[in-house]
Amino acid sequence: MSSNIPSDKIETVQETVELINNYEIIAAADLNKVSSSMLQDIRKKLRDRHNFRVVKNTLMRISMEEAGKEGTEGFIDTISGPNVFLFTDGNPFKIVMELDANKVEVFAKPGDIATKDITLSAGNTGLSPGPLIGKFGALSVRTRIEAGNIWVAQDTTVCKKGEEINEDLADLLQRMDIKVSEMGLKIKAVYENGEILLGEDLDLDLDQYRTQLEQVIGGAFKVALEAAYVTPQTLPSILAKAVTKARSVAVESEWPTSQTIDLLISKANGQARSLASKVGEKMAEA
């Protein structure tokens, strides 16, 4: 082991090198604004799938170099600031989705961006009248005083998704014990077999991908149907289309079958009515 490692850090480096050698993936998650209690909760939920370690970046660089990992410098350069490292195997995209699914709700702070529409429901806020009345008014929330408390008169949307939460709203939400912000671990970058994947490239919009996939599948189905390309998925539609076309040809050529006789009679009846109408018009003109 390198002699440049401080004596009091040798054990940390040894443990980290062992983790690096035991797992295929190293993921660095941002520790900014993440409380120790929140980190413990996430660790507890995901400990069966990922090994979490808080290691300084300098020690992580030394550990990766000791493990002989290529591209160490580039990886460390992309993850400046405090990090918690996840040592794991599997799909990097899945790691990001798991962390996203395990975000916790927290009180909003002034300047936070609303992740959804924020609505104050009608009813008792549990807050006493006073200066707070003015804050409700500033947010265009109708209120009344009842039984010594402030009541919201009707459901009111006070902030739209994507808008900034101001100081008055953040204060009222906290006083009313309403948590509308989310906090969790966000991946900065992933190191896998010498490759560096940025967190922003791993953050998939599943709804958008689902919509695109449905469009592609729908387009492929139409092409296969037009080309009469037989698959378990297209066969029923191809047969239905063929039956409809055959029935149309039979009716057009006046070929009577058990499937076309009713259509032929209906067609003949329509033609007879049309002819009778035209004859009537001619007789009227004469």
DAGIWO-V943207 format. One record per residue. N is the residue number from 1. PHI is phi in whole degrees, -180 to 180 (NA if undefined). OMEGA is omega in whole degrees, -180 to 180 (NA if undefined). D_FIRST is the distance of its C-alpha to the first C-alpha in Angstrom with 1 decimal. Layout:
<<N & PHI & OMEGA & D_FIRST> <N & PHI & OMEGA & D_FIRST>>
This chain:
<<1 & NA & -175 & 0.0> <2 & -58 & 179 & 3.8> <3 & -77 & -180 & 6.5> <4 & -79 & -178 & 8.7> <5 & -80 & 177 & 8.1> <6 & -57 & -175 & 11.2> <7 & -59 & -178 & 11.2> <8 & -79 & -179 & 13.7> <9 & -111 & -176 & 11.8> <10 & -60 & -178 & 8.7> <11 & -64 & 178 & 11.1> <12 & -61 & -180 & 12.4> <13 & -64 & 179 & 9.4> <14 & -61 & 180 & 8.8> <15 & -64 & -179 & 12.5> <16 & -69 & 177 & 12.8> <17 & -60 & 179 & 10.5> <18 & -63 & 179 & 12.8> <19 & -64 & 180 & 15.8> <20 & -60 & -179 & 15.0> <21 & -74 & -176 & 14.9> <22 & -91 & -176 & 18.0> <23 & -127 & -180 & 20.2> <24 & -83 & -171 & 21.7> <25 & -122 & 170 & 22.4> <26 & -119 & 179 & 20.9> <27 & -115 & 179 & 23.8> <28 & -103 & -180 & 23.8> <29 & -113 & -177 & 27.0> <30 & -69 & 179 & 28.6> <31 & -97 & 179 & 28.7> <32 & -61 & 177 & 31.5> <33 & 66 & 178 & 34.6> <34 & -105 & -179 & 33.1> <35 & -74 & 180 & 33.9> <36 & -63 & 179 & 31.7> <37 & -66 & 179 & 34.5> <38 & -66 & 179 & 34.8> <39 & -62 & 179 & 31.1> <40 & -65 & 179 & 31.5> <41 & -63 & -179 & 34.6> <42 & -67 & 177 & 32.9> <43 & -58 & -177 & 29.9> <44 & -63 & -178 & 32.5> <45 & -70 & -171 & 34.5> <46 & -114 & -174 & 31.7> <47 & -65 & 179 & 29.2> <48 & -75 & -176 & 30.4> <49 & -113 & -176 & 29.4> <50 & -135 & 177 & 26.4> <51 & -103 & -176 & 23.4> <52 & -95 & 175 & 23.4> <53 & -145 & 173 & 20.6> <54 & -91 & -177 & 21.1> <55 & -133 & 176 & 18.0> <56 & -65 & -176 & 18.1> <57 & -60 & -180 & 17.9> <58 & -65 & 179 & 15.3> <59 & -72 & 176 & 12.9> <60 & -66 & 178 & 14.1> <61 & -61 & 179 & 13.5> <62 & -61 & -178 & 9.8> <63 & -64 & -180 & 9.6> <64 & -67 & 177 & 11.9> <65 & -66 & 177 & 10.2> <66 & -63 & 180 & 7.0> <67 & -82 & 178 & 10.0> <68 & 74 & -179 & 11.6> <69 & -85 & 176 & 14.6> <70 & -76 & 178 & 17.3> <71 & 80 & -179 & 19.3> <72 & -58 & -176 & 16.8> <73 & -61 & 180 & 18.4> <74 & -64 & 179 & 21.9> <75 & -65 & -179 & 21.2> <76 & -62 & -180 & 19.9> <77 & -64 & -177 & 22.9> <78 & -88 & -172 & 25.4> <79 & -125 & 180 & 24.4> <80 & -59 & -178 & 24.8> <81 & 96 & -178 & 25.8> <82 & -69 & -178 & 25.0> <83 & -140 & 164 & 24.0> <84 & -113 & -176 & 23.7> <85 & -102 & 177 & 21.6> <86 & -108 & 176 & 23.2> <87 & -102 & -171 & 21.3> <88 & -159 & 174 & 24.0> <89 & -123 & 175 & 25.8> <90 & 109 & -172 & 29.2> <91 & -98 & 179 & 31.1> <92 & -58 & 179 & 29.9> <93 & -63 & -180 & 33.6> <94 & -66 & 178 & 34.1> <95 & -60 & 180 & 31.3> <96 & -61 & -180 & 33.1> <97 & -66 & 179 & 36.4> <98 & -65 & 179 & 35.2> <99 & -66 & 179 & 34.0> <100 & -64 & -179 & 37.2> <101 & -73 & -178 & 39.2> <102 & -108 & 172 & 37.6> <103 & -69 & 179 & 38.6> <104 & -115 & 179 & 40.5> <105 & -80 & -180 & 43.8> <106 & -135 & 176 & 43.8> <107 & -68 & 179 & 46.4> <108 & -73 & 175 & 46.9> <109 & -112 & 177 & 46.4> <110 & -55 & -179 & 48.6> <111 & 99 & 176 & 47.4> <112 & -65 & 178 & 46.0> <113 & -98 & -179 & 47.3> <114 & -65 & 179 & 49.3> <115 & -87 & 178 & 47.8> <116 & -160 & 176 & 51.3> <117 & -62 & 179 & 54.8> <118 & -108 & -177 & 55.2> <119 & -122 & 173 & 58.5> <120 & -89 & -177 & 60.0> <121 & -80 & 177 & 62.1> <122 & -63 & 178 & 65.6> <123 & 138 & -177 & 66.1> <124 & -76 & 179 & 65.3> <125 & -84 & -176 & 62.2> <126 & 78 & -178 & 62.4> <127 & -101 & 180 & 62.3> <128 & -82 & 179 & 65.0> <129 & -62 & -179 & 67.2> <130 & 146 & -179 & 66.7> <131 & -60 & -178 & 64.6> <132 & -65 & 178 & 62.7> <133 & -57 & -180 & 65.9> <134 & -64 & 180 & 65.4> <135 & -68 & 176 & 61.9> <136 & -63 & 180 & 63.3> <137 & -62 & 179 & 66.1> <138 & -64 & 179 & 63.7> <139 & -97 & 180 & 62.1> <140 & 62 & 178 & 65.6> <141 & -100 & 179 & 65.4> <142 & -76 & -178 & 68.9> <143 & -134 & 172 & 69.0> <144 & -146 & 179 & 71.5> <145 & -101 & -180 & 71.7> <146 & -146 & 178 & 72.4> <147 & 54 & 176 & 72.3> <148 & 78 & 180 & 70.4> <149 & -126 & 174 & 67.6> <150 & -84 & 177 & 66.8> <151 & -113 & 173 & 67.4> <152 & -83 & -173 & 66.3> <153 & -71 & -179 & 69.6> <154 & -155 & 178 & 68.1> <155 & -55 & -177 & 64.9> <156 & -137 & 175 & 63.5> <157 & -81 & -174 & 60.6> <158 & -104 & 179 & 59.1> <159 & -159 & 179 & 56.2> <160 & -88 & 177 & 55.7> <161 & -55 & 179 & 52.5> <162 & 94 & 179 & 50.6> <163 & -87 & -179 & 52.4> <164 & -84 & 178 & 50.9> <165 & -86 & -177 & 51.4> <166 & -85 & -174 & 53.1> <167 & -65 & -179 & 53.0> <168 & -62 & -178 & 56.2> <169 & -67 & 179 & 55.2> <170 & -60 & 180 & 51.7> <171 & -66 & -179 & 53.5> <172 & -64 & -179 & 56.1> <173 & -62 & -180 & 53.7> <174 & -69 & 179 & 51.6> <175 & -63 & -180 & 54.8> <176 & -91 & 178 & 56.0> <177 & 60 & 179 & 52.7> <178 & -110 & -179 & 52.2> <179 & -103 & -176 & 48.7> <180 & -122 & 178 & 48.7> <181 & -100 & 178 & 45.2> <182 & -121 & 179 & 42.1> <183 & -140 & 179 & 38.5> <184 & -174 & -180 & 35.4> <185 & -84 & 179 & 32.0> <186 & -119 & -178 & 32.1> <187 & -72 & 174 & 29.6> <188 & -85 & -179 & 28.4> <189 & -162 & 179 & 26.5> <190 & -126 & 175 & 25.1> <191 & -108 & -180 & 22.3> <192 & -142 & 177 & 23.2> <193 & 51 & 177 & 22.0> <194 & 87 & 179 & 21.3> <195 & -99 & 180 & 24.6> <196 & -114 & 180 & 25.2> <197 & -111 & -180 & 28.3> <198 & -76 & -178 & 29.9> <199 & -58 & -178 & 31.3> <200 & -65 & 178 & 34.7> <201 & -82 & -179 & 34.9> <202 & -99 & -177 & 34.1> <203 & -88 & -175 & 36.8> <204 & -90 & 171 & 39.8> <205 & -91 & -173 & 43.4> <206 & -64 & 179 & 44.5> <207 & -64 & 179 & 48.2> <208 & -65 & 179 & 48.3> <209 & -66 & 179 & 46.6> <210 & -64 & 179 & 49.0> <211 & -63 & 179 & 52.0> <212 & -63 & 180 & 50.9> <213 & -65 & 179 & 50.3> <214 & -63 & 179 & 53.8> <215 & -66 & 180 & 55.3> <216 & -65 & 180 & 53.8> <217 & -63 & 179 & 54.9> <218 & -62 & 179 & 58.3> <219 & -66 & 180 & 58.7> <220 & -64 & -180 & 57.6> <221 & -65 & -180 & 60.1> <222 & -65 & 179 & 62.9> <223 & -64 & -180 & 62.1> <224 & -63 & -179 & 62.0> <225 & -68 & 180 & 65.3> <226 & -65 & -179 & 67.0> <227 & -86 & -178 & 66.0> <228 & 56 & 179 & 67.0> <229 & -84 & -171 & 63.5> <230 & -83 & 171 & 63.6> <231 & -141 & 178 & 60.7> <232 & -57 & -178 & 60.8> <233 & -82 & -175 & 60.5> <234 & -94 & -174 & 63.1> <235 & -55 & -179 & 65.7> <236 & -59 & -180 & 67.6> <237 & -70 & 178 & 68.0> <238 & -63 & 179 & 69.0> <239 & -64 & -180 & 71.6> <240 & -64 & 179 & 72.9> <241 & -65 & 180 & 73.1> <242 & -66 & 179 & 75.0> <243 & -63 & 180 & 77.4> <244 & -62 & -179 & 78.2> <245 & -67 & 179 & 78.8> <246 & -64 & 179 & 81.0> <247 & -64 & 180 & 83.0> <248 & -64 & 179 & 83.5> <249 & -66 & -180 & 84.7> <250 & -64 & 179 & 87.0> <251 & -67 & -178 & 88.6> <252 & -65 & -180 & 89.0> <253 & -93 & 177 & 90.8> <254 & 58 & 178 & 92.7> <255 & -94 & -175 & 91.5> <256 & -79 & 173 & 92.4> <257 & -141 & 179 & 89.9> <258 & -63 & -180 & 89.2> <259 & -88 & -174 & 86.3> <260 & -109 & -173 & 88.3> <261 & -59 & 180 & 91.9> <262 & -64 & 179 & 91.3> <263 & -66 & 179 & 89.7> <264 & -65 & 179 & 92.6> <265 & -63 & 180 & 95.2> <266 & -64 & 179 & 93.5> <267 & -64 & -180 & 93.3> <268 & -64 & 180 & 97.0> <269 & -64 & 179 & 98.0> <270 & -65 & 179 & 96.2> <271 & -65 & 180 & 97.9> <272 & -65 & 179 & 101.3> <273 & -63 & 180 & 100.9> <274 & -64 & 180 & 99.9> <275 & -65 & 179 & 102.9> <276 & -62 & -180 & 105.2> <277 & -66 & -179 & 104.1> <278 & -67 & 178 & 104.7> <279 & -62 & 179 & 108.1> <280 & -62 & 179 & 109.0> <281 & -64 & -180 & 108.1> <282 & -65 & -180 & 110.3> <283 & -66 & 179 & 113.2> <284 & -67 & 180 & 112.9> <285 & -69 & -180 & 113.0> <286 & -73 & NA & 116.1>>
